[in-house]
Amino acid sequence: MIIPPPLGRRAAIAGASGAILVLSVTPRPAAAALQPATEAAIRSAVGDRPMAEGRVALRLPAIAENGNSVPLGVAVESPMTEDDFVRAVHVFADGNPNPEVASFFFTPALGRAEASTRIRLGRTQDVLAVAEMSGGALFLARAEVKVTIGGCGG
């Protein structure tokens, strides 16, 4: 029987780092189930129309040390002309007691559909942005934020 040599410290660290990297970039299903309150809030904001992925860029930290003040940025790819513009972007936090975080409203006169603010997150959760276009199309972006200290009461 052949016994392999003991694993060195550097090899062990390299192996663990590779495993963590693989776990951190493993995609989650795009259609992961939402909390009922979040589904109701989205329906209230935009109805039951189908949503497509794309055109929406959501900027959030992967890890928020304090959920009381998490920076959020959202931008929607759009020509922002009279015929084709972003009407609104609605932001939802799937794990907060009240999932409705913010709504931003745009006109073609703005030239760009971008907004930024700070939000409160109660725990690790998905943040969603739904962009409503002038023609009625809906686009969705989703990002998970790991929260180390929650910012919302239950």
N, C-alpha and C positions, 0 to 999 in steps of 0.2 A: 504494500500500500504506500502510495506517495503522499506525503504531507506537504502542502504548500507552505512557502515561507510566510512568516507573520506579516500582516499588512502594516506598512509604515505609516507614520503620522501624516505625511504629505499625501500619500495615496488615499488614505481614509478621508481627509478633508476634500480632496478633489472629487472623490466619488460622491460624498454627501452634497457638495455644491452642485454637481451635475444633476443629482436627484431633485434637489430643491428647484433648480432652474426648470427642469421638465415639468414639475408639478405647478410652478407658477405661471407657465405659459400654456397650460392645457386649456383649450377653449371650453367654455360652458355652453350648454344649449342656448340658442338665441331665444327660444320660446319657453324658457324656464317659467314655471308657474309663478304668478304674482299673488300677493295677498288680496283677499276679496275687497278690502277697503281701497287698495290701489287700483284694481280693475274698475271699481265704481267711480273713482275720481277721474280716471281716464275717460270713461264713458260720458261722464258729466261734462268734461271739457271739450271732447271732440266727437262724441257719438260712437257708433259701432263700425265705422268705416275701417277697411283694412289698412294696415300700416306696412310700409316697406322699409328695409334697412338702407342706409346710405344717405348722403348729402348732409347729415348732421354730425358735427364734431363736438364731442363732450370732453372738456378738460377738467379733470379732477385728480387729486393725488391718489396713488394706489393705497397708501397708508396715511390715515389722519391721526395724529397723536392726540388731538382733542376734538371731539365731535361738536363742540360749541361754536367753532368757527372754521368751516371747511371751504376753501376757495373753489368756486365753480365758474367755469367759462363755457359758453356754448356759441357755436357759429354754424350757420347753415349756408351751403353752397347755393347761390341764387343770383341771377342777373339783376334782380331788384329793379325791374322795369314796370311800367304801368300794367303790362299784360302778364307778367310772371314775377311774383314777389312772395316773400314769406309774410304771411298774415300774423302768425303768432308762434311762440315756442312755449310749451308748458313743461315744467320740470316736476318730477315726482320722486319721492324717496320711499321705496317699497317697505322698509322696516320701521318707519316713523309712526307714531300714534296717529298723526294727521299727514297722509302721504302727499298732499298738495304743498309743494315747496314754493314755486314761483311761476308767474306767467309774464312773458315779455311780448309786447305788441309792436309791430313794425309797419312802416309804409314805404313805398318806393323812394320817397324823398330822402330816406336815411342812407341809401347807397349800399349799405352792408347790413346783413342780419347777424349781428354779434351782440352778446351781452355778457356781463360778468358780475358776480356778487359773492357773498359768503353765505353758507347755509349751515343749519344744525342737523346733525345726524345722531340718532340715539344709539346705534350699534352698527356693526358690520352689515352692509346691505348693498343692494343695487340702487343706483340712481338712474332714472330714465328721463330722456328729453324727447318730446313729441313735437315735431315741426308741422304746422298747418300751412299749406301753400295757398295762394290766391285761387288756384283752380280746384281746390278741395282735396288734393292729394295729401297724405300724411306720411311722414318719415320719422323713424325711431332710431335712437341711439341709447345704449345701455352700458354702464360701467359699474364695476364693483369697487366699493371703498371699504377698506378694513379700518375700523375705528377702535382705537385702544382705550379711550375714555369717552363714554357716551355723552351726548349733549342734550338729549330730550328725556323728559320724564315719561313713564309708562302710564 
